[in-house]
């Protein structure tokens, strides 16, 4: 399977940065599907603000992202021009709210691919023509679905065997009016 690449780099939204910080294996998982080699991961000032509001040390979060993906990580400010774009996006897409609009506008201005698990943000990004990746929908979910369907088949098979066993036991049970002949057990 070919890895996803982006010549301009990637922009992580807050949930992806925090998810990677809390579980470094998440970044390794992303690296199996996304080519971070020689890439730059952008963290905009809105993401920095949101993460710090949630009590996360931004230097630790960005350090963990760099460690788990091997990519260069940069933090950049939301400019006035990007803020104007964010305001415009909010006016065009009513489901887009403040914060997400800034992250999306930043990603679009930088020409990066946005990586987010936020379904609403990902949907607006697609509609607006931005490049977006939702890790929850990467091909690794196909593997999970295949495992789930195989497990369902196994469970059905076991239930079928249980039903067959139950029928055998039922066939060996005494019918009404039948008696046990104890002499046959000697």
N, C-alpha and C positions, 0 to 999 in steps of 0.2 A: 504494500500500500504506500502510495506516494504521500509525503508530508506536505502540509499546507505551508506556503511561503508568502511573504509580503516584502516587497522591495523597500518600502518606506518604513517598515517596522510595525509595531503593534502598540495599541493603547489598552492598558488594563483599567477596568473600572474598579470601584472600591471593593465590591464583593469578591472579585477575582484576586485582588491583592491580599485581602484578609484571608481568603480561603487558602491561598498559597502559604501565607505566613503560619496559619494554624496547622496546616498539614503539608509539610514540604514535599511529600510524595505526589501531591496534586500537581506541582510544577513539573515533576518528572513525568507524570502521566501526560500532561499537555505536551511535553517535549517529544513524546512518542508519536504524536499526531501533527504537531506544528513544528516547523523548522525554525528554531530560534538561533541557530548557528549564524554568526556574523550579523545578527539583528540587533535592533534597539527597541527596548520596551519603554514606552512613555507612560509617565504617571503625571497627570495634570494637577494643578493646584487645588481643584475641586476635590479630587480623590484624596489628596494630602489632608485637606480640611476635614472631609468626612471621616477618614480613618482616625485622625487625631481626636475628633469629637467622640468617637467610639472608644477612646482610650488606648489606641495603638501608637507605638513609637514608629514614626515614618521611616527613620533610618534602619530600624530592625526589619520592617516590612520590605523595603527596597533591597536590603542586603540579602534577605532570604529569597527574594525573587531572582536576584542575580545568581545566587548560589544554586538554586534548583533548576534554573533554565539555562544558565551559562551565557545569557545575553547581557548586553550593556543596558543599564537602566538609567534613564534621565528623568528629572522632574522639571516641569516647565509651568510657567504661569499662564492663566487665562488672560489674554489681552482684551482690550476694549473691542477690537474687531471680532474676536471670537465670542465675546459676550453678546454683541449685536446679533451674530448668527444664531446664538443660543436663544435669544429672545424671539427671533424670527421663527425658529423651529417650534418653539412652544406655541406660537400663534397659529401655525399651520397644522400641528399635530396636538390636539387637545389632551391626549393621554400622556404626553410627555411632560414631565414636571421639572422644576428647577433642580439643578444638580445634574440630573441625567442629561438635560439639554446642553449643559456646559461640557460634559464629558463627550457627548456625541459631536458637538460643534468643534471641540478641540481635535478629536480624531479626524474629522472631515478636513479641517484646516491643515493638519499636518500630513494628510494623505495616508494615514496609518489604518491598519485593520483593527477595529474595536473588538475586544474580547470581553464578553459579559455573560453572566448566567441569568440576568434580568430579562425575562421573556418580553416584557413590554418594551424595554429599551431596544432589544434586538429586533423586534418587529418594526419599530419606527425607523431604526437604522436601515433595515432592508428596504422599506418603502421609500426612504429619502435617498437611496442610491449609495449609501455608505457600505464599505466592506465590513462585515461583522461575522464573528464566530461565537457560537454558544457552545461551550464545552459539554453541556448536558446533551447536545445533539450530535456530537462527533461520532464517527463510525464505531467507536468502542461500545456504544450502546447497542449496536447490532449484535455484538458478541454476547452482551448481557441478555438480549432478547432470545438469542439462540439457546443459551443455557437455560433460561426460564422455560422455553417450550420443551426442551429435552427433559427437564425436571417434571413438567406436567405430564409428559408421556410415561415417565417412570412411575409417577404416582398413580396414573390411570391403570397401568399394568399391574401394580401391586394391589390396587383395589379390585381389579378383575380376578386376580388369584385369590384374594380374600373371599370374593363372592363364590368362586368355584369351590373353595374349601368349605364354605358355609353350606353349599348345596350337598357336598359329599357327606358331611356330618348329619345333615337333615335326612339324607337317604338311609343312613345307618340307624337313625333313631327309631325307637319302637312306635309302631302304628297303634292307634286306639284298639284295645282288645288283645294285643299281642302280649305274650308272657316270656320272661327270660327262662330258659331251660338251663339250670345250673349244672346239670350233669355234663353238658358239652364243654365246660371249662376245666374238667378234671383231666 
